[in-house]
Amino acid sequence: MKTKVLPLLMVLFMLAMGVQAQITLHDPVITDSYMAFVGENQMNNFRFTLDTYEWADRGPQFQLTIEPIDATKLAHIEGSDLTDPNYWEPMFRQYTSQMAGQEMTAQNNVKRLYVKNVSLQEDQFKDYTELHIIGIEAGGDYAIPDKIFMENTHLETFDCNVQGTLMLGSDVVNTQPNFTVIVYTQQSAEAWNKYKVSTGANLTVDDSKVGGGSPVTLYQVPNGSFADWEERNLPAEMGGGSYTSPSGYWDTFNILAPGCVTKTEGRTAGSTAALLESKVVDMSAAGMPGEVVTTSLLVTDCFLKKMSGSEYEQGVPCKNIPARYLTFWYKYQPVTGDVAQVFIQFNEDLVIKPQMTRTVKFRKKITEAASDWTFGYIDLSESENGKDPSGLDWGINAFYIDITSSVSGMSSSTEGSGASAPGSKLWITELQFASELTGIENVLSNRTNASSIRYNLSGQRIKKGYKGIVVENGHKVLVK
């Protein structure tokens, strides 16, 4: 898919407005199916990203993310930002007019809003009628201003991850929609319950995450819990028919080995996961050399387009490494000698240019069996080559995730010959980006009240006689 060029559009628009802009724009990314532009106000220390994402049952949607440029400093939006010619409202109208031949408004098209440690203005999102998901994250005290979401009549989820004192203005949200507020502290739960009583708002406070239970994050891997699945059709030249796959950006090798990736029960009651099972595949059925391999692959990629050699967007669009960690939960049942792997790669280009696209890679090899759900993570602060990705001299535009239950699978990211027989099984769920790993101690401590049970730092239960740092009853302990 070829990138469309809009030369000097933004500069000309700024000149026409006759305004000295405080917000500066990055070069946009625009393809036939994806759009993203980023603006920054260095003085007020905030960055906004307006981009598209895929919603399984609703097609392409728009998302707005607001975050600090420097996470160590205060970030805020003030009145002059709202009238800046590079504010997301005029930018959205201009871009959509150029792309679709008609002007659209962000108010009527943005479905998800995420705000991380940036203070907002009263009435700022009052007219945003199409917000379905709102995420607010703050490491300290935070005020949600008066009337900020008053005209929003489609709200479904309000993720309120405020770790300090939460102050709610009057008429913060529309009282009519039936939506859920997810809270992470008892103080936030009390604030929202008080607001519900005083306003009669039709909301439910979900306090299941109070005290821990998941890493601190608002950065989600699309369909990272594999709740949504769909059937996809095979082309006639491959024999026709269909195969199942998780929805969204995910794809599987069910096209060649039916049933090697299936939907299964997750870590908690009512939740979901993906089960990857290594199977024997005769590649001659796909017109390739008849080598028989064991494989099981779940990947943010489009396998059919890869096989046809056509150009395609590889992975999930993003503008940076979202957080310090990629976290997940897994169980593993390998055949002798096999190794599972979770691999993530950040790419310079959304559409890969062979021999030109630069990448940075991270991986987690799972070498031991795990019969219980086990917490896993990949530290994204140091690549597999030992490099700090914060020093990259090129921009990230996509990430790509590759998961396999066997290193002998057909993944280009695995190494070694792996098992000589099929049958390795990997259960995996709850993939998400996290700014810290504070959730692991709390999750482990909730498994049991028996202080004698200990876990290593990977979340695996250990036996008596283990030496080193362990987690016991939610606390790290050095055992000598």
Helices and strands as residue ranges (DSSP letters): H 9-17, E 24-25, E 29-30, E 35-41, E 46-55, E 59-68, H 79-82, H 88-100, E 110-116, E 133-138, E 142-144, E 157-162, E 166-168, E 179-183, H 186-199, E 203-206, E 229-233, G 236-238, E 242-246, E 250-252, G 253-255, E 261-265, E 272-277, E 279-282, G 283-286, E 292-295, E 297-300, H 303-308, E 316-317, E 325-333, E 340-347, E 359-366, E 370-379, G 389-391, E 398-404, E 425-434, H 439-447, E 454-455, E 468-472, E 475-479
